[in-house]
Amino acid sequence: MGMIFGKISVETPKYQVIKSTEDYEIRKYEPSVIAQFTYDPSQFKGDKDGGFQLLANYIGALGNPQNTKPEKIAMTAPVITKTEESSSEKIAMTAPVVTKSGGGEEKKTVTMQFLLPEKYRSAEEAPKPVDERVEIREEGERKYGVVRFGGVASDGAVKEKVENLKKSLERDGFKVIGEFLLARYNPPWTLPPFRTNEVMIPIE
């Protein structure tokens, strides 16, 4: 019942708030280990979140864990979506679930990522996926400008938040070094007024 009303009871990434203003927070995130899957959304009838099931299977969220131990891995939050302008550009990301879209004039690809629980300190410590499409990698320390908002994270709402955040960061002298991440903390059945979303822009 708590999840319907937006209660976040799973592990979330650790960070330090370096600066807080009316418009945004500057956060420094600790290193983490992620599981990711890159795919063409057309494989899932155009659904950008179509890779969720493969990663959920890896950690055992939907039944027996699809890793070689096999070991059930706790789900974390948020779910992160990343959109890239060019498929040739790879930008570091954070989060339990990250969706990263890439593609220029050719077809777009999406990379979805789960942030693994803090107990996994390196990629070697994480259980090896049975499905070779799931990749385990490490993310170093990183800084983001972040703004939080509720409701449904529609494309229009996200675009507006990103544009405003980018203007605020550049106005205050921060150098943007990559594309934005969309962090969604709640499952789809959480009522929209109780949802927690964040737009995150990487900075130097």
Summary of the structure (lengths in Angstrom):
residues: 204
radius of gyration: 16.4
end to end distance: 40.2
largest distance: 49.5
contacts: 647
relative contact order: 0.23
helix: 16%
strand: 33%
